[in-house]
Amino acid sequence: MKLHYFQRYHTKENVATANTMLLLSRLYHYSTTKFFQFLKSEYFLDAFEPEIVFRLQEKNLDSVPDATITQESFKIVIETKLSDWFYEEQLVNHIKSFGDAKHKVLITIAPEFMKQDKRNLIEKKIRENKENGSSPMIHINTTFEELTNAIQDVIDDRDYEMKEVLDDYLEYCYNDGLISGADSWKYMRMQLAGATFAFNMSENLYYDKSERKFRAHDYLGLYLKKSVRAIGKISARITAVETENGMVYEAEYGALTKERKEAILRAIADSTKYGYDLKTVKHRYFFVEKFYEMDFKKITPRPPMGARVFDLQQILGRNEMPEVSQIAKMLSEKTWE
C-alpha cells in the first residue's frame, strides 16, 4: 500500500493550506539551498538574498569587522482558496499584518488565477499601505499548478525523496480538483524506454506501473541514450491486470478496443524477456497515435533517473501545438539539461 504524505478526502481550505505548507516545509528540510533558490527564482525575482550571507571584511560606518553573518528580515503571508473567492477585507488585513519585516510578500494561491479587477484592487491597497510609511510589499498571485512547476524547476532527477513528495502533492491536487487537466495540451512527459524501446515504437504504446502518478499531459516522449528519441500524442490510457477471473481492463481515457487489448497482451508477453511482471502487477498502458522519431538531446552528463515533464509551449514558443511530426522536427533542433 502506497504511503501518502498529504491528507486526502477533505475539501476544506485549511487542508489545502496545510498540505501546501507541508510541501514547502519538506522542501526546506530536504535542502535549504533549493528552498531559497525556489524563493528567489520564482517569487522574489532576485529582489534580495533571503538566505544567510557570510562576508569577510565588511565595511561598516565606523568599523571593519573580520567577518559578518547576516540575514535580512522577510515575511511571507500565504492565503489559499479553492476558487477565486478571495475577500477584500481579509486580504487588506493580511497587508497590515507584516510588522517590521524588511521584505514582505503576499502570496495568494487558488486553482485559477485571480481576476484582473481583484488584482488591481489588491495592488491599490498595497500602494496605499506604502504611502502610509510601510516598507515595499510584493503581491504574487499564483495557482497550485504554478507552485508545483516552480518547485519542479529547482529539484533534479536525483532528488528521489523530494520528487516522491512532489508527486504525491500533485496527486492530491488532481484528486481534489486543485489542478485540472485543461492545459495538458502543452505538456510532454518523458519516460525511460531502454530495452523496450523497439517494442514501444512498433506497437505505439508504453507501459508503467499504475501506482505511479503523473501530471496531465497530451504527449509522451521516449528517452534512450542521452536523448528523447520519440514523441507521440496520447490516444488512450488503459490499466490492466490478471486476476483469478482473467484479465481486467479499465479505460481511463480513450476506447477499450479489441486491438488495444491484443496489444496489451503482446506487451505482457514481450515483457517476460526482461523479467517484468505485467500480469499480476497492475500496469497503465499509454497508447499514442504514432511515435515519431526525433533527437531531443540532453547536454548535461548525468542521465535522468526517472520521468520528466516538459512544457512544450515554453520550449517551442507556441500557443498552439503543430502536428506531432512537426513537434519532433522542432525538438530535434533543441537541447535540454
N, C-alpha and C positions, 0 to 999 in steps of 0.2 A: 504493500500500500504506500502510495506516494505521500511524503511529508509536505504539508503546506506551511509556508511562513506567514501567510496573511489570512485574516479572517474571511470566511465565506458566509453566504446565506443571510446577509443582512443588507438593508437598503438605506440605513440612516447615514447622514452626512458625517457623523462622528466616526463611523467605521472607515469611510473613505479617507478622512483626515488621519486617523490612527495608522492605517496601512501606508499612507504616503509618508508620514513621519518615520515609520519603521523602515521604509525603503531608504530614506536619506540617512537614517541612523546606521543602518547596515553598511552603506557606502562609506560613511565616515570611519566606522570601526574597522572596516576592511582595509582602507587606505586613506589616510588623511590627505595625502598628496592628490589622489584622484578626486576626493571630495572638494578640495579647494580649487582644483582645475575645473571641476563642474561648475562651481560658483562663478569663477572668473570668466570662463569662456561663454557661458550661456546666459547668465543673469546679471552679473555686474559689468560685463563687457570691458574687462581690464580697467575699470574705474579706480581700483585700489588693490592693495595686496592684503587679502584677508588673513593669510597665514602668518605665523610668527616669522619675523625677519631678523637675521643675525648680521650685525655690522661691526667692522673694526674701525677704530679711529674716527668715529662720527663727530663732526664738528658741531658743537652747540654754541649758544650765545657767549657763554663765559668759560667753557671748558672743552677739552677733547678727551673723553674717557677712552680707556683701552678698547672697550667693546660695549655694545648695547644689544639687548634683545627686546624687541617691541612688537606690539600687535595693535593696530588701530581698532577702535571700538566700532562694532557694527551690530545691527539687529535686523532680523528678517521676520516679518509678520506674514503668516500664511492663512488664507481663507479659502476653503474648498466648498463647492456646491455640486449637486447632482444635475444641475442645469444652469442656464444663465440667469439665476434668480438671486443676484447679489443686491443687497439692500443698501441704499444710500446712507442711511443713519448708521448702520453697522460699520460700513467702510470708513465713514468720517470719524467715528470713534476710534477705529484702528489707526487712522492717520495721526491722531492725537496721542497715541499710546507709546511712541518710540522713546520718550525720555531724552536723555542727553547723548545718545549714540551718535557718533560722527557720520556714519554711513547707514542709511535707512532704506529698506526695500520692502515694499508691499507686494506680495505675490498672490494673485487670485487664480484659482485652478478650477476648471469645470470640464465636462466632456466637449463643450464647444467654446469658441472664443466669445468674449463679451461684445455685445452690440456697441457700435461706434458712439452713439449718443451717450451711453452709460460710461464709456471710457473717457469721453470728453468731460463729463461731469466730475469724474474722479480726478482727472488732471487739473481741473479748475480748483478743486478743493485742496489739492497738493500745492498749487501755486499760492493760494490764499494762506496756507499754513506757513509757507516760506516767507511771505510778506510780513507775517507776524513775528518774524525773528528766528524761526526754526531753521535748522540746517537742511540742505537739499535732500530730497527724497525721490526714489525711483519707484514707479508702479510697473509691474510686469504681469500682464495677463497672458495665461498660457492654458494648455489643455493637458490632461493626463497622458495623452499620447506624446505630446511635445516634451513633457518631462522625462518620459522613458527614453525618447530619442536622445535627449541631452546626456543622460547617464550612459546610454549605449556608446556614445561618442568618446567617452573617457575611459572605458574599460576595453580590454583587448581579448583576443582569443584564449589566452592562458589564464584569465581571471575566472577559473571554473566556478568557484564558490559564489562570486558576485553575479555571474551570468545565470546561475541557477536561481538566485534570489530574484533577479530582474525578470526572468521567465515566469516565475510564479506570480509576481506582481502583475505582469501582463495578462496572465490567465485570469487573475482576479478581476482586472479591469474589463476584460472581454465578457466574463460571466455576469458582471453587474452592470453592463451597458455603459461603462465609463469611456470605453473606446469602441467605436463602431468599425465596421469593415468598409465604410464608404470610400475610403481613399486607397483601397487595396490595389487599384489600377496602376499605382506608381511604384509598387514595391516588387523587387525580385529577391527571393530567398535562395541563397546559395547553399547547396548540400554537398558533402564529400561523397564522391562516387567510387573512386578506386577500382577494385576488382569487378564491380558490377557495371562499369561504365558502358561496355559494349552492349550488354543486355538492356540497360536503361535506354540507350539510343535506339536499338532495334524495336523495342516494344513501346517506346514513348511513354514510359512510366518510371516512377521512382517510389521506393517504399521506405518507411521508417516506423519505429515503434509508436503505437498510438498514444502512449502516455506523454510523449514529448509535445509540448505546446508551442504555438508559434503566432506571430503577428499575421493578420490577414494580408495575403499577397496574391497577385494575379499571375506572377511569373516565377518559374523555377529555373535555377541555374545549377549546372553540374561542375564541380571542381575536380581537377585532376592535374597533377604535375605542375604546380605553381601557376595555374591559370583556371579561370572559369571557361570550360571548353564548349558548353552548350547552353542554350536557353530555350524554354518553351512556355507557352501560355496554358495555364491550368484549365482543363475542361471538366474534370471530375475529381472528387476526393471520396474514397471508399475505404471503410475499415473491414477487415476480415479476420476470422479466427476459426479453427476447427474445434468443434465440441463433440460431445457424445452423440448428438443428433445430426452430426455432419457440419458442413461449412455454414457459418453465419456471417452474412454480409450486411453492412449498413451504409447507405449512401448519404454522406454529409453534404455533398454538393454534386450536382450533375446526376445523370441517369445511371441506374444499375442495369446494364445491358448484359446480354449473353456473352458478347465479345469481351467485355471487361471482366466478367467472371472467369472466362477462359484465360485471359492474360494474367490474372492473379494466380491461377493455378500453375501457369508456366513459371511465374516468378517464384512460387513456393518450391517447385521442382528444381529450378536453377540455383536457388539459394543453398541447397544441400552441398554444392561444390565448395562452398566457403564456410561451412559449418554453422550457418544461421538457422534459427528455429522460427520459421514463419508460420508453422502450423499451429502450435499450441500457445504461441505468444501473439497477442493481438497486434496487428500492424495496420498502418494507414498507407493507402496506395494513391499516389498523386498521378493522375493521367493528364498528359498535355496533348494539344492538338498535333504538334510536331516539334521535335527538338531540332534546333538549327545550330550547326557548329559555329564556334567563334573562338577568339583567343583574347580574353579579357585578363591580362597578366597581373599577377601580384609582384610588385617590385621590391618588397622588403623580404629579407631572407627567411624569417620564421614561417613555417606552414601554419595555416589555420587549424585550430583544434576542434572545430565544430561548425555548425551552421552560422550564417551571417546574412543580415538583411541589407540590401542596397536600395537607396531611394533613386530610382531611375529619373524622376523629374529633375532632381538636383544634378545628377551626373550628366544627363543629356541636355539639360536646359530646355526641356519641352513641357508644355502644359497639357499636351495630349500625346499619347503613345502611338508611334507609327506601327506598321506591320512588324511582326516578330522578326522576320528576316532582316528588316532594316535596322532594328534594335541590335541584332547580332553584329551587323557590319559596323555600326557606330561604336559599340562597346569594344570591338576589336582594335579600334584606334585609340583606346584609352587604357589607363593602368590604375591600380589601386594598391593601398598599403595594408 
